[in-house]
Structure formats: structure tokens, C-alpha cells
Amino acid sequence: MGAAFKTDLGIREDDPRNVARDITKNAEGQRTEMIRSRPLPALGIAAGAGFIFGGGLRSRIGFALVGMVARVLMREAAMAVVAGQRSNGNRYFEDRKRA
């Protein structure tokens, strides 16, 4: 009777409001799981957002600090890409030797 009642009111499963509510619940669960599994990166993200939204970029020191952090993160990302390409390249040559 519940499903029929909802259908009689015009509320369907594919109603955009229901889809948005489901996505929101899913995102909340994923965010909670990420915070529980990795609390330190979550704390760092929260601290960085608070710094930026709190006006930390208005000062020269704040701007310089964000620039340094951005450089470190970009260097780490580049190293991860290079390491990934090297490991993929090594697997390619190992597969070629087996064939």
C-alpha cells in the first residue's frame, strides 16, 4: 500500500527530489567513512579551508604559505605520475620478455 500511496501522490522513485536526497545521503556516508579511515588528511583539508576562508590569503605570509604548500603538492603529484609511468613501463618490458 505504501508504494501505491506514493504513486497516487505523484511521488516516483525517479523524481529529481528523491534522486538528490539519495545522492546527498550517499555523499554524507562517503565523507564520514573517509574521515574515519583517514583522519589526518581530513583535518588538514579542514584546516586549509578554514585558513583560506578565514582570510589567510589576504596577508603576504599567508599567500607565501599557500604557494609553498602548492609547490610541495605539485611535486608530490608529479613524482607519483613519474613513478606510475616507470612501473607501467617495467611491466611492459617484463611482459615482452615472457612472450
Z-matrix of the N, CA and C atoms (Angstrom, degrees):
N
C 1 1.440
C 2 1.530 1 110.95
N 3 1.338 2 117.59 1 -32.26
C 4 1.448 3 121.17 2 -178.46
C 5 1.516 4 112.15 3 -61.19
N 6 1.342 5 116.60 4 -44.95
C 7 1.457 6 120.00 5 -179.18
C 8 1.526 7 110.64 6 -66.91
N 9 1.333 8 116.33 7 -41.40
C 10 1.460 9 119.71 8 178.49
C 11 1.525 10 110.37 9 -63.95
N 12 1.323 11 117.03 10 -39.35
C 13 1.453 12 121.11 11 179.33
C 14 1.531 13 110.30 12 -62.64
N 15 1.312 14 116.04 13 -42.99
C 16 1.455 15 119.47 14 178.56
C 17 1.522 16 110.92 15 -64.58
N 18 1.331 17 116.73 16 -39.20
C 19 1.455 18 120.52 17 179.29
C 20 1.523 19 110.46 18 -66.94
N 21 1.332 20 116.70 19 -38.34
C 22 1.463 21 119.95 20 178.63
C 23 1.525 22 111.09 21 -63.55
N 24 1.303 23 118.20 22 -31.42
C 25 1.462 24 121.17 23 178.79
C 26 1.526 25 112.35 24 -82.32
N 27 1.298 26 116.96 25 -7.61
C 28 1.450 27 120.59 26 179.53
C 29 1.515 28 113.42 27 89.71
N 30 1.319 29 118.14 28 11.46
C 31 1.460 30 121.58 29 178.24
C 32 1.510 31 107.90 30 -94.47
N 33 1.314 32 116.42 31 118.89
C 34 1.459 33 120.84 32 -178.80
C 35 1.509 34 109.45 33 -117.42
N 36 1.326 35 115.11 34 165.60
C 37 1.464 36 119.74 35 -179.84
C 38 1.518 37 111.94 36 -64.65
N 39 1.332 38 117.57 37 -32.09
C 40 1.459 39 120.23 38 -177.92
C 41 1.530 40 112.35 39 -91.52
N 42 1.319 41 117.24 40 13.66
C 43 1.455 42 122.02 41 176.09
C 44 1.528 43 108.74 42 -63.26
N 45 1.328 44 119.41 43 131.25
C 46 1.470 45 121.08 44 -177.59
C 47 1.526 46 113.80 45 -54.84
N 48 1.323 47 117.43 46 -33.02
C 49 1.469 48 118.92 47 178.61
C 50 1.518 49 110.84 48 -66.02
N 51 1.326 50 116.59 49 -39.17
C 52 1.465 51 119.86 50 178.22
C 53 1.521 52 110.86 51 -68.73
N 54 1.322 53 116.78 52 -39.96
C 55 1.466 54 120.48 53 179.21
C 56 1.526 55 109.77 54 -63.84
N 57 1.337 56 117.28 55 -44.70
C 58 1.468 57 120.98 56 179.32
C 59 1.527 58 110.90 57 -62.81
N 60 1.322 59 117.34 58 -39.54
C 61 1.467 60 120.74 59 178.99
C 62 1.522 61 110.11 60 -64.89
N 63 1.330 62 117.45 61 -42.03
C 64 1.466 63 120.74 62 179.01
C 65 1.526 64 111.29 63 -64.39
N 66 1.328 65 117.11 64 -41.05
C 67 1.468 66 120.53 65 179.07
C 68 1.520 67 110.01 66 -64.15
N 69 1.323 68 116.40 67 -42.11
C 70 1.465 69 120.60 68 179.81
C 71 1.520 70 110.94 69 -62.62
N 72 1.324 71 117.31 70 -44.36
C 73 1.467 72 120.56 71 178.56
C 74 1.525 73 110.67 72 -63.03
N 75 1.327 74 116.88 73 -40.22
C 76 1.457 75 121.91 74 178.44
C 77 1.525 76 110.69 75 -62.99
N 78 1.329 77 116.65 76 -44.85
C 79 1.462 78 120.88 77 -179.26
C 80 1.525 79 110.90 78 -64.87
N 81 1.322 80 117.29 79 -39.54
C 82 1.462 81 120.28 80 178.29
C 83 1.522 82 110.78 81 -62.37
N 84 1.317 83 116.73 82 -42.02
C 85 1.461 84 120.55 83 179.07
C 86 1.509 85 111.94 84 -65.28
N 87 1.327 86 116.98 85 -41.77
C 88 1.466 87 120.70 86 179.03
C 89 1.520 88 111.17 87 -66.56
N 90 1.327 89 116.70 88 -40.90
C 91 1.463 90 120.41 89 179.60
C 92 1.525 91 110.08 90 -64.42
N 93 1.324 92 117.09 91 -43.79
C 94 1.466 93 120.79 92 178.73
C 95 1.517 94 110.88 93 -62.62
N 96 1.310 95 117.14 94 -42.38
C 97 1.466 96 121.13 95 179.51
C 98 1.522 97 111.14 96 -64.09
N 99 1.351 98 117.27 97 -40.87
C 100 1.449 99 120.23 98 179.05
C 101 1.530 100 111.16 99 -64.14
N 102 1.322 101 116.87 100 -41.28
C 103 1.461 102 120.28 101 -179.63
C 104 1.520 103 110.65 102 -65.86
N 105 1.320 104 117.24 103 -39.79
C 106 1.471 105 120.43 104 179.62
C 107 1.520 106 111.75 105 -69.65
N 108 1.330 107 117.14 106 -37.95
C 109 1.460 108 119.42 107 -176.58
C 110 1.534 109 112.01 108 -79.40
N 111 1.337 110 117.51 109 -31.85
C 112 1.470 111 121.23 110 -178.94
C 113 1.535 112 109.65 111 -137.33
N 114 1.323 113 117.10 112 80.15
C 115 1.470 114 119.00 113 -174.86
C 116 1.535 115 114.55 114 -71.24
N 117 1.323 116 118.98 115 -33.31
C 118 1.464 117 119.73 116 -177.20
C 119 1.533 118 113.37 117 -67.83
N 120 1.335 119 119.35 118 -46.11
C 121 1.471 120 117.58 119 175.36
C 122 1.531 121 112.06 120 -62.81
N 123 1.327 122 117.12 121 -35.79
C 124 1.465 123 119.85 122 178.02
C 125 1.525 124 110.31 123 -64.31
N 126 1.331 125 116.94 124 -39.50
C 127 1.460 126 120.93 125 177.30
C 128 1.524 127 110.78 126 -65.41
N 129 1.320 128 116.68 127 -40.40
C 130 1.461 129 120.60 128 177.75
C 131 1.523 130 112.30 129 -63.04
N 132 1.328 131 116.55 130 -41.61
C 133 1.465 132 120.52 131 178.27
C 134 1.519 133 109.91 132 -63.93
N 135 1.320 134 117.08 133 -43.42
C 136 1.464 135 120.78 134 179.91
C 137 1.531 136 110.45 135 -64.75
N 138 1.321 137 117.19 136 -41.73
C 139 1.466 138 120.13 137 179.67
C 140 1.531 139 110.90 138 -65.64
N 141 1.327 140 116.69 139 -41.46
C 142 1.467 141 120.17 140 177.99
C 143 1.514 142 112.39 141 -63.57
N 144 1.327 143 116.65 142 -43.10
C 145 1.461 144 120.22 143 178.38
C 146 1.524 145 110.58 144 -64.53
N 147 1.325 146 116.87 145 -40.99
C 148 1.460 147 120.09 146 177.97
C 149 1.517 148 111.61 147 -63.94
N 150 1.312 149 117.03 148 -38.32
C 151 1.467 150 121.71 149 178.68
C 152 1.521 151 110.62 150 -63.58
N 153 1.333 152 115.20 151 -47.18
C 154 1.464 153 119.34 152 -177.47
C 155 1.526 154 111.01 153 -67.75
N 156 1.328 155 117.17 154 -49.25
C 157 1.460 156 120.22 155 -177.87
C 158 1.524 157 112.00 156 -72.72
N 159 1.305 158 117.23 157 -20.67
C 160 1.453 159 120.87 158 177.89
C 161 1.521 160 113.15 159 -82.13
N 162 1.306 161 118.17 160 -0.79
C 163 1.457 162 121.41 161 176.27
C 164 1.510 163 113.67 162 99.08
N 165 1.317 164 118.51 163 16.20
C 166 1.457 165 120.86 164 -179.11
C 167 1.510 166 114.21 165 -65.47
N 168 1.328 167 117.35 166 -23.12
C 169 1.468 168 119.81 167 -179.44
C 170 1.523 169 112.62 168 -80.16
N 171 1.307 170 117.76 169 -8.01
C 172 1.463 171 120.36 170 -177.83
C 173 1.526 172 111.98 171 -73.34
N 174 1.314 173 116.85 172 -25.83
C 175 1.465 174 119.25 173 -178.52
C 176 1.526 175 110.27 174 -94.05
N 177 1.315 176 116.23 175 159.64
C 178 1.459 177 120.96 176 178.23
C 179 1.521 178 110.86 177 -65.52
N 180 1.314 179 115.79 178 -39.93
C 181 1.471 180 119.82 179 -179.66
C 182 1.520 181 110.37 180 -64.71
N 183 1.309 182 116.91 181 -43.06
C 184 1.462 183 120.51 182 178.21
C 185 1.510 184 112.53 183 -62.38
N 186 1.323 185 116.34 184 -42.46
C 187 1.460 186 120.65 185 178.79
C 188 1.524 187 110.58 186 -64.78
N 189 1.330 188 116.86 187 -41.33
C 190 1.464 189 120.82 188 178.24
C 191 1.527 190 110.83 189 -65.20
N 192 1.319 191 116.85 190 -39.44
C 193 1.465 192 120.97 191 179.02
C 194 1.526 193 111.19 192 -62.93
N 195 1.318 194 116.17 193 -44.41
C 196 1.469 195 119.77 194 178.58
C 197 1.525 196 109.97 195 -64.42
N 198 1.323 197 117.72 196 -38.21
C 199 1.468 198 121.03 197 177.77
C 200 1.517 199 112.28 198 -62.62
N 201 1.331 200 116.43 199 -41.68
C 202 1.471 201 119.76 200 178.59
C 203 1.522 202 111.11 201 -65.41
N 204 1.312 203 116.76 202 -43.92
C 205 1.463 204 120.34 203 179.55
C 206 1.526 205 109.81 204 -63.43
N 207 1.320 206 117.06 205 -41.37
C 208 1.468 207 120.50 206 179.60
C 209 1.532 208 110.74 207 -62.30
N 210 1.329 209 117.27 208 -40.82
C 211 1.470 210 120.26 209 178.45
C 212 1.521 211 111.63 210 -63.76
N 213 1.312 212 116.31 211 -42.41
C 214 1.473 213 119.95 212 179.53
C 215 1.526 214 110.02 213 -63.85
N 216 1.323 215 116.65 214 -44.13
C 217 1.465 216 119.63 215 179.97
C 218 1.523 217 111.88 216 -64.92
N 219 1.321 218 116.94 217 -39.99
C 220 1.465 219 119.73 218 178.56
C 221 1.524 220 111.11 219 -65.66
N 222 1.339 221 116.94 220 -39.25
C 223 1.463 222 120.33 221 177.94
C 224 1.526 223 110.40 222 -63.40
N 225 1.336 224 116.65 223 -43.13
C 226 1.467 225 120.15 224 178.83
C 227 1.526 226 110.95 225 -63.69
N 228 1.319 227 116.66 226 -41.18
C 229 1.466 228 120.02 227 179.27
C 230 1.524 229 110.61 228 -64.55
N 231 1.324 230 116.73 229 -41.75
C 232 1.474 231 120.15 230 179.20
C 233 1.525 232 110.79 231 -64.57
N 234 1.327 233 116.59 232 -40.99
C 235 1.471 234 119.65 233 178.82
C 236 1.533 235 110.65 234 -64.12
N 237 1.327 236 116.94 235 -38.19
C 238 1.461 237 120.17 236 178.65
C 239 1.525 238 110.73 237 -64.83
N 240 1.326 239 116.60 238 -39.58
C 241 1.470 240 120.13 239 178.97
C 242 1.517 241 110.39 240 -65.96
N 243 1.332 242 116.59 241 -45.22
C 244 1.467 243 120.41 242 179.96
C 245 1.527 244 110.29 243 -63.32
N 246 1.326 245 117.10 244 -43.67
C 247 1.462 246 120.36 245 179.12
C 248 1.522 247 110.59 246 -63.23
N 249 1.319 248 117.50 247 -38.66
C 250 1.459 249 120.86 248 178.00
C 251 1.510 250 111.85 249 -65.49
N 252 1.327 251 117.34 250 -39.54
C 253 1.459 252 120.85 251 179.28
C 254 1.519 253 110.76 252 -69.17
N 255 1.320 254 116.08 253 -37.82
C 256 1.465 255 118.65 254 179.23
C 257 1.513 256 110.86 255 -66.32
N 258 1.335 257 116.87 256 -41.43
C 259 1.461 258 118.45 257 -179.44
C 260 1.524 259 110.29 258 -68.87
N 261 1.323 260 117.59 259 -36.30
C 262 1.466 261 119.88 260 176.87
C 263 1.521 262 110.23 261 -66.70
N 264 1.325 263 117.09 262 -38.93
C 265 1.460 264 120.68 263 178.70
C 266 1.512 265 111.55 264 -65.25
N 267 1.324 266 117.53 265 -40.62
C 268 1.458 267 120.82 266 178.78
C 269 1.522 268 110.72 267 -63.93
N 270 1.341 269 116.67 268 -40.65
C 271 1.467 270 119.28 269 178.17
C 272 1.527 271 110.49 270 -63.98
N 273 1.331 272 117.08 271 -36.32
C 274 1.456 273 120.45 272 179.64
C 275 1.518 274 110.27 273 -61.97
N 276 1.348 275 116.34 274 -46.15
C 277 1.462 276 118.15 275 -178.22
C 278 1.521 277 111.49 276 -71.03
N 279 1.326 278 118.31 277 -33.46
C 280 1.461 279 120.39 278 176.64
C 281 1.520 280 110.78 279 -65.18
N 282 1.347 281 116.44 280 -39.89
C 283 1.459 282 119.88 281 177.53
C 284 1.526 283 111.19 282 -66.54
N 285 1.300 284 117.02 283 -35.72
C 286 1.465 285 120.69 284 178.89
C 287 1.519 286 111.34 285 -67.10
N 288 1.354 287 116.83 286 -36.01
C 289 1.463 288 120.28 287 179.44
C 290 1.522 289 110.64 288 -67.47
N 291 1.335 290 117.53 289 -36.42
C 292 1.467 291 121.24 290 -179.74
C 293 1.524 292 112.12 291 -68.40
N 294 1.321 293 116.98 292 -31.34
C 295 1.475 294 120.56 293 -174.23
C 296 1.485 295 113.44 294 -76.99
